[in-house]
């Protein structure tokens, strides 16, 4: 949302506490699909749901601001007051059991395409439009 608001001139900057992190990025619709597949089993089991790949904070910023042809380094300010105690630096899942046992594909949409869909949604909102939710299961079978 921040990059979109900057593109429209509604905000001048984004303040973040830390960029030294990596997060496992997953598309929520596909995670819910995994949950549904779990519920189809007769016997409950534990699964880890996630992409199995982490992306750095700067990668998120590059994709979001890049969607608007903006250089994130001009708009993102680090603010130490926003630092979290006990920040986890890297979170990466291991979804191999869900891939093998549920025939689930966590990587059918690329990181770049996922960020693009979010930016398109935010762009519609900032224009005052009602965003149209894309059928990702058709787009990324």
SULUR-V989743 format. One line per field, one symbol per residue. ss: DSSP state (h for helix, s for strand, l for the rest). A space follows every 10 residues. Layout:
BEGIN
ss: ???
END
This chain:
BEGIN
ss: lhhhhhhlll lllsssllll lssslllhhh hhhhhhhhhl llllllllll lllssshhhh hhhhhhhlll lhhhlssslh hhllllllls sllllhhhhh hhllllllll hhhhhhhhhh hhhhhhllll lllllhhhhl l
END
